[in-house]
Amino acid sequence: MNLQKIFNWLLLLFALFIIFQILRKIFGGSWGLEELVTALLVMNLGATLALHSRLIAVHLKIHKIDVKLSEHLGWHKGQERKNS
């Protein structure tokens, strides 16, 4: 299990805990408003970081495909292949 999956599971558990606390607040108890808002902000930050890491991974995959496609099209045009 890689670090990204562990982070996503922890974020999901944290989100479920916050939902539980919100429901407890609605029905008369638990955390104060400031604690709930802070927890929601931390969850939002974690979700943003998780999304950003996924976007970086997708960008790297697209870049690999772009390089391979450029080399292939260059071969059709008769250009030499770059050794990198």
Rosetta blueprint (number, residue, H / E / L):
1 M L
2 N L
3 L H
4 Q H
5 K H
6 I H
7 F H
8 N H
9 W H
10 L H
11 L H
12 L H
13 L H
14 F H
15 A H
16 L H
17 F H
18 I H
19 I H
20 F H
21 Q H
22 I H
23 L H
24 R H
25 K H
26 I H
27 F L
28 G L
29 G L
30 S L
31 W L
32 G L
33 L H
34 E H
35 E H
36 L H
37 V H
38 T H
39 A H
40 L H
41 L H
42 V H
43 M H
44 N H
45 L H
46 G H
47 A H
48 T H
49 L H
50 A H
51 L H
52 H H
53 S H
54 R H
55 L H
56 I H
57 A H
58 V H
59 H H
60 L H
61 K H
62 I H
63 H H
64 K H
65 I H
66 D H
67 V H
68 K H
69 L H
70 S H
71 E H
72 H H
73 L H
74 G H
75 W H
76 H H
77 K H
78 G L
79 Q L
80 E L
81 R L
82 K L
83 N L
84 S L
